[in-house]
Amino acid sequence: MRKVLLFGDPGIDDSLAIMYALLHPDIELVGIVAGYGNVSRDQATKNAAYLLQLAKREDIPIIAGAIRPLSGEVNVYYPEIHGPSGLGPIRPPANLQVRIYPFQTIFSLVNQYKNELTIIDVGRSTSLAITFLLGEETMKKVKEYYIMGGAFLTPGNVTPLAEANVFGDPTATQIVLEQAQSVTMIPLNVTNKAIITPAMIDYILKQNHATFEFLIQPIFHYYFKSYQKLQPGSKGAPLHDLVTFSALSNPSLVEYTYREVEVVSTGRTGNTRGLTVADFRPRSQEKSHKKDTRIGLNLHTDAFVQDFINIMSR
């Protein structure tokens, strides 16, 4: 059983990742750190609480994450992709009761599970970076880190060079890469291939009356329509965040290489902000070693789709 502490900003694809984790028989979600990103921190915590309530898993703590980047910049949200509340056309009940745990709960969970704990970060890395600033020694007890972010040998999705999570707080991502041990990055060159189609969603919903049945179709449909506007002719939409969970539970799903990764925080014109840099020249492999970041290069798409259908049909 994989014990996972999730850092995220739900968000449609974050929410589908949470559903996947809650349904997976080999994943135990021990907490959710909800921060700004796709939506505000306040909305992210409500969305996480709503999902846990639907699953009757209110025992999982929701921890208050960061409200803005380390730079203090004004946040940019993406309602055109995730909807005004982050769940497409769905809004959590106005009277939803949300118990929020303090930030220090992260360190309590790390100490409780120690080298059994995997941290998955599918949002801006601000909250995770703060854990290293406040408790560097404690965070060394974490078994491994999976980060959805970056783009290697492929264009970005928020600028020509940068992926949205890293672009949102490049300083935070750099801190995590410098401080964390056993880091796996699942970047756009992998997640862009994790395409789910409306037909796949329809198939899942025909299997049984799932916990999230009434929620999956409308939020995915909203997400899919957004991608059709961004990329006319799209047959489906990529579930970027969910790939991290699928890769964790299926070790052969992604092809990896080890490289040192650096993040560009600023640029003369701002065009290079959030760029993730690694040396992919042929001989650079000879210099790589296991303490470098493990970078996802390619996704076995058919295996991902089958895993997604199997788990979401439970």
C-alpha positions in Angstrom: 0.0 0.0 0.0 1.5 3.3 -1.1 1.0 6.1 1.4 0.6 9.4 -0.4 0.5 13.0 0.8 -0.9 15.1 -2.1 0.0 18.8 -2.7 -2.4 20.3 -5.2 -4.8 23.0 -6.3 -8.1 21.3 -7.4 -8.7 22.1 -10.5 -10.4 19.6 -12.8 -7.4 17.4 -13.5 -6.4 17.6 -9.8 -9.9 16.5 -8.8 -9.8 13.5 -11.2 -6.4 12.6 -9.7 -7.9 12.7 -6.2 -10.8 10.4 -7.4 -8.3 8.0 -8.9 -6.3 7.9 -5.6 -9.4 7.4 -3.5 -10.5 4.5 -5.7 -7.1 2.8 -6.1 -6.8 -0.3 -4.0 -3.0 0.2 -3.5 -3.0 3.9 -2.7 -3.7 5.3 0.8 -4.2 9.1 0.6 -3.1 10.3 4.0 -3.7 14.0 3.5 -4.2 16.8 0.9 -2.3 20.1 1.0 -4.6 22.5 -0.9 -3.1 25.8 -2.1 -3.5 28.5 -4.8 -3.0 27.6 -8.4 -5.9 26.8 -10.7 -8.1 28.5 -8.2 -7.6 30.3 -4.9 -6.5 28.4 -1.8 -10.0 28.9 -0.2 -11.7 27.4 -3.3 -9.1 24.6 -3.5 -9.8 23.5 0.1 -13.6 23.6 -0.6 -13.1 21.4 -3.7 -10.9 18.9 -1.9 -13.4 18.8 1.0 -16.3 18.2 -1.4 -14.6 15.3 -3.1 -13.7 13.7 0.3 -17.3 14.2 1.5 -18.6 12.4 -1.6 -16.3 9.5 -1.0 -17.2 9.5 2.8 -13.5 10.1 3.6 -13.7 13.1 5.8 -11.1 11.4 7.9 -8.4 12.5 5.4 -7.0 15.8 6.7 -7.1 18.9 4.4 -4.1 21.2 5.1 -4.0 24.9 4.3 -1.3 25.5 1.7 0.2 28.7 0.2 -1.9 31.6 -0.9 0.5 33.1 -3.4 4.0 32.5 -4.9 7.2 33.1 -2.9 7.7 36.3 -4.9 4.4 37.7 -3.6 3.1 38.2 -7.1 -0.6 38.4 -7.9 -2.0 35.0 -8.7 -3.3 34.2 -12.2 -6.1 31.7 -12.3 -7.5 29.7 -15.2 -11.4 29.7 -15.1 -11.5 29.2 -18.9 -10.0 25.7 -18.3 -11.3 24.8 -14.9 -14.4 26.9 -14.4 -15.0 29.7 -11.9 -14.9 27.3 -9.0 -12.4 24.8 -10.3 -14.9 22.0 -11.0 -16.2 23.1 -14.4 -20.0 23.7 -14.1 -20.1 22.2 -10.6 -20.1 24.2 -7.4 -19.6 22.6 -4.0 -22.6 23.2 -1.7 -22.6 26.6 -0.1 -23.1 25.1 3.4 -20.2 22.7 3.0 -18.4 22.2 6.3 -14.6 22.2 5.8 -12.2 21.4 8.6 -8.8 22.9 7.8 -5.7 21.5 9.5 -2.7 23.8 10.1 0.5 23.7 8.0 2.4 21.9 10.7 0.3 18.9 10.1 2.5 18.1 7.2 5.5 17.5 9.5 3.3 15.3 11.8 2.4 13.1 8.8 6.0 12.9 7.6 7.1 11.9 11.1 4.2 9.4 11.4 4.9 7.6 8.1 8.6 8.4 7.6 10.3 6.4 4.8 6.9 5.0 3.8 5.6 8.3 2.6 5.4 9.5 -1.0 4.7 13.2 -1.6 3.0 14.0 -4.9 2.9 17.6 -6.0 0.6 18.4 -8.9 0.3 22.2 -8.4 2.6 25.2 -7.9 5.4 24.0 -5.6 5.2 26.9 -3.2 3.7 24.9 -0.3 6.2 22.1 -0.8 9.1 24.6 -0.9 8.0 26.1 2.3 8.2 22.7 4.0 11.9 22.7 3.2 12.4 26.2 4.4 10.7 25.4 7.8 11.7 21.8 8.3 14.5 20.7 6.1 15.6 17.8 8.4 12.1 16.5 8.8 11.5 16.4 5.0 14.6 14.1 4.6 12.4 11.3 6.1 10.1 11.3 3.0 10.7 8.2 0.8 10.2 9.9 -2.6 8.7 12.9 -4.4 6.7 12.9 -7.6 6.2 16.3 -9.2 4.0 17.1 -12.1 5.8 20.0 -13.8 8.2 21.2 -16.4 8.6 20.6 -20.1 11.6 18.9 -21.7 12.1 18.8 -25.5 8.6 20.1 -26.0 6.8 23.5 -25.9 5.3 24.8 -22.7 1.6 25.3 -22.1 1.5 28.7 -20.5 4.4 30.2 -22.5 6.3 28.8 -25.5 8.9 27.5 -23.0 7.3 27.0 -19.6 4.7 24.6 -18.1 2.1 26.2 -15.9 3.1 24.8 -12.5 6.7 25.7 -12.8 5.9 29.1 -14.3 3.6 29.9 -11.4 6.5 29.8 -8.9 9.8 28.9 -10.5 11.7 29.8 -7.3 9.7 27.3 -5.4 10.4 24.5 -7.9 14.1 25.2 -7.8 14.1 25.0 -4.0 12.3 21.6 -4.1 14.8 20.2 -6.8 17.7 21.3 -4.7 16.4 20.1 -1.3 14.3 17.0 -2.0 15.7 13.5 -2.3 14.5 10.9 -4.8 12.6 13.3 -7.1 10.7 12.1 -10.1 9.4 14.8 -12.5 6.4 14.0 -14.7 6.6 16.8 -17.3 4.5 17.9 -20.3 6.3 15.6 -22.7 4.8 12.8 -20.8 1.4 14.2 -19.6 0.5 15.6 -23.0 0.1 12.0 -24.2 -2.3 11.1 -21.4 -5.3 11.7 -23.6 -8.7 10.7 -22.3 -11.7 10.9 -24.7 -15.4 11.4 -24.0 -16.0 7.8 -25.2 -13.7 6.5 -22.5 -15.6 8.5 -19.9 -18.9 7.1 -21.2 -17.6 3.6 -21.0 -16.5 4.1 -17.4 -19.9 5.4 -16.4 -21.7 2.4 -17.9 -19.7 0.0 -15.7 -21.4 0.7 -12.4 -22.8 3.4 -10.2 -19.5 4.9 -9.0 -19.0 7.2 -6.1 -18.2 10.1 -8.4 -20.6 9.1 -11.2 -22.5 12.4 -11.4 -19.4 14.5 -11.2 -17.0 12.8 -13.6 -18.9 13.5 -16.8 -19.8 17.2 -16.4 -16.3 18.2 -15.2 -14.5 16.2 -17.9 -16.9 17.6 -20.6 -16.1 21.2 -19.5 -12.4 20.4 -19.5 -12.6 18.7 -22.9 -14.4 21.7 -24.4 -11.7 24.0 -23.1 -9.0 21.9 -24.8 -11.0 21.9 -28.1 -10.8 25.7 -28.0 -7.1 25.7 -27.2 -6.3 23.0 -29.7 -9.0 22.8 -32.4 -9.5 19.2 -33.6 -8.6 17.6 -30.2 -10.2 14.2 -29.7 -9.7 14.3 -26.0 -8.0 16.1 -23.1 -4.8 15.3 -21.2 -5.1 14.4 -17.5 -1.7 15.9 -16.5 -2.0 15.5 -12.8 -3.5 12.0 -12.7 -0.4 10.6 -14.6 1.7 11.1 -11.4 -0.5 8.6 -9.5 -0.7 6.2 -12.3 3.1 6.3 -12.8 3.6 5.7 -9.0 1.4 2.6 -9.0 2.7 1.3 -12.4 6.5 1.5 -12.5 6.8 0.6 -16.2 4.3 3.1 -17.4 6.8 5.9 -18.0 10.3 5.8 -19.5 12.8 7.8 -17.5 16.3 9.3 -17.6 18.4 10.9 -14.8 19.6 14.4 -15.2 20.4 17.5 -13.2 17.5 20.0 -13.6 17.6 23.7 -13.2 14.8 26.2 -13.4 15.0 29.7 -14.9 13.4 32.1 -12.5 13.7 35.3 -14.5 14.7 36.5 -17.9 15.5 39.8 -19.6 12.0 39.8 -21.2 10.3 37.2 -19.0 10.1 34.8 -21.9 12.4 32.2 -20.2 10.7 32.3 -16.8 9.8 28.8 -15.7 12.0 27.1 -18.3 13.2 23.7 -17.0 16.7 23.0 -18.2 18.6 19.6 -18.5 21.5 18.5 -20.6 20.3 15.9 -23.1 23.4 15.8 -25.2 24.5 12.2 -26.0 27.5 12.1 -23.6 25.6 13.8 -20.8 24.2 10.4 -19.8 27.7 9.3 -18.8 27.7 12.0 -16.1 24.3 11.4 -14.7 23.8 9.6 -11.4 21.0 8.4 -9.2 20.9 11.5 -7.0 19.9 13.5 -10.1 16.2 14.1 -10.9 14.5 11.2 -12.6 12.8 12.8 -15.6 9.9 11.2 -17.4 10.6 11.1 -21.2 7.8 9.0 -22.7 4.4 7.6 -21.6 3.1 4.2 -22.7 -0.3 5.6 -23.6 -2.3 2.5 -24.1 -1.3 1.2 -20.7 -2.2 4.5 -19.1 -5.6 4.5 -20.6 -6.3 0.9 -19.5 -5.2 1.7 -16.0 -7.3 4.8 -15.9 -10.4 2.9 -17.0 -9.8 0.0 -14.6 -9.4 2.2 -11.6 -12.1 4.8 -12.4 -14.6 1.9 -13.0 -14.2 0.5 -9.5 
